[in-house]
Amino acid sequence: MGVLGLPEGELKSLLRSGRLTVAVYGLGYVGTPLLAAWLLAGASGVGVDVDPSKVERVREGQSPVREPGVEEVLRKAAAEGRLKATADGVEASRESDVKIIAVPVFLREESGKRRPDFSALEEAANDIGRGLKEGDLVILESSVPPGTTRNFLRPILEKVSGLKAESDFGLAYSPERIYVGRALADIVERYPKVVGGYGPKSAKAARALYEVVSKRGVILLSSDVAAEFEKLAEGVYRDVNIALANQLAILASKLGVEYEEIREAANSQPFCHLHRPGTGVGGACIPIYPHFVMHAAKRVDADVSLVELAREINSMMPRYVAELAARGADLKGIKPMETCVCVLGLAFRGGVADTRLSPTYDLITELRTRGFLRIRVHDPLVHSDPMLPEDVDLLSDLEEALSGCNVIILATDHPEYVGMPLPKLAEWSEARPLVIVDGRDILDASEVPKGVAYLAVGRPARVE
């Protein structure tokens, strides 16, 4: 079946009736909810991944990621015979009409600089190209530097398949716009879909299909490059705003005022939207997008120094929080090498079990450089993690994790921690003297128990 060039009404009918097959490459936090969204719209689906455990789970109608509503959709589609999963990307390409790429594009160190790592994208492109048929549509959803769709992906597809983009097959870019923990709802209900085509025929086909998938409709941009840039602009905006929040929070604590009080008052003005400060910025999105922007800017000789500075500020926050812990230990006469530190939170943000690029990893490294060698981590959602050093214990029981620790550092804003009173932490620790560092400014510090030093990002230090 050829997707490219079909009337929009016919395209939508094919999708809703299950006669259109979509292959999604990459069954992670983006690809799995994306596959579920297309299945919800009526498509038949093929999940593709190099990880056999993910393939097996999807094949059985199970979700390899923890996202509300996703597994129910996969289970139903599998029972109806509309869902397959495979590690054979070439075969998936042959079987499908639409190929959606959601593999990760991260960063790699090269000559002391961070550059995009396109290896997973290249592998997927080669597989798709070997099974690509005339009339098929290829859509890239991975976040990438502007120009990647047409300058990196297209040449591979054309060389391997012998077909030409826009004339023989469709090629488009549509950025994923999800928040981990509510991904399926974001795709289907919460946000409009942004689409940019390599050419008008590609754009028309991609827009028509996404109008069925997304209830909020489609924003069609002028090109694939514009759509790639739009996605990065969303993330960079947040990174810059968080950097501003971090600097203002540090200043507020030194001025003897509370940043949160300032933030709430300032945000009552409709043109102000200050973010919250924190231990650092994690996840597979915001820490990476600025580097993609810098990569593109270098190629066209553009100045993005504000983006670079914001990334530096946010990257140094784990160091700042570790310094707060060292300062508190000094105030209380605690010797780092002789004490136990409990870090609250391993996930990169509250309410999820996602640890990708979590600032807690850097925090642990910074603590060790300051002599804190006995470290344990508590997280209510993350129960195992091979990325943690072997001598760092990961615990699920909060009282057990806190017991006997003279230094407690709040790193992740899990709901379980929000508003927790300092006396309760002190009671469970039982250690005196005690240092409590609030890296997210979310603890209830209305009462500081005797023998406790309280230091925070965004609040004045208090020592009792």
Salt bridges, closest charged atoms under 4 A:
GLU8 OE2 - ARG207 NH2 2.99
GLU56 OE1 - ARG59 NH1 3.25
GLU71 OE2 - ARG75 NH2 3.35
GLU80 OE2 - LYS76 NZ 2.55
GLU80 OE1 - ARG82 NE 2.91
GLU91 OE1 - ARG94 NH1 3.33
GLU95 OE1 - LYS84 NZ 3.75
GLU109 OE2 - ARG114 NE 3.16
GLU110 OE1 - ARG108 NH2 2.77
GLU110 OE2 - ARG115 NE 3.27
ASP127 OD1 - ARG130 NH1 3.95
ASP136 OD2 - LYS99 NZ 3.16
ASP136 OD2 - LYS133 NZ 3.03
GLU141 OE2 - LYS193 NZ 3.10
GLU158 OE1 - ARG154 NH1 3.05
GLU176 OE2 - LYS231 NZ 3.77
ASP186 OD1 - ARG182 NE 3.04
ASP186 OD1 - ARG190 NH1 2.58
GLU211 OE1 - LYS12 NZ 2.72
ASP224 OD1 - ARG150 NH2 2.61
GLU230 OE2 - ARG177 NH2 3.67
GLU234 OE2 - ARG177 NE 2.87
ASP239 OD1 - ARG311 NH2 2.88
GLU260 OE2 - ARG263 NH2 3.08
GLU260 OE1 - ARG276 NH1 3.03
GLU323 OE2 - ARG370 NH2 3.46
ASP354 OD2 - ARG356 NH2 2.62
GLU366 OE2 - ARG319 NE 3.97
GLU366 OE1 - ARG370 NH1 2.82
ASP379 OD2 - HIS414 NE2 2.91
ASP391 OD1 - ARG368 NH2 2.51
GLU427 OE1 - LYS424 NZ 3.54
ASP441 OD1 - ARG459 NE 2.38
